[in-house]
């Protein structure tokens, strides 16, 4: 009975971590799309436009603040995750070996 409660708590905690990471990736995709559009807006903005200085300033601040926010969101969502750790490398190597052993070869041997 106690182990079932412990398992359900761990499962809920793991599910919450997955949800946080998923929302960070959605946020990251939206960030990339909007930054590309803002940079394009800065690029096409003509010097003859009377509002050119305002839009240059506004777009630059938007990019700066959203970059800071996405970095903080990434640190919060991906905490305790190290990219390309030894554990990850060995796990990937095992996956590749398993995939190679399981696939049929179609080349002449």
URKA-V172559 format. One record per pair of residues at least 24 apart in sequence whose C-alpha atoms are under 6 Angstrom apart, sorted by sequence separation. I is the first residue (numbers start at 0). GAP is how many residues later the second one is. D is the distance in whole Angstrom. If there is no record, write none. Layout:
BEGIN
I,GAP,D  I,GAP,D
END
This chain:
BEGIN
20,56,5  19,57,5
END
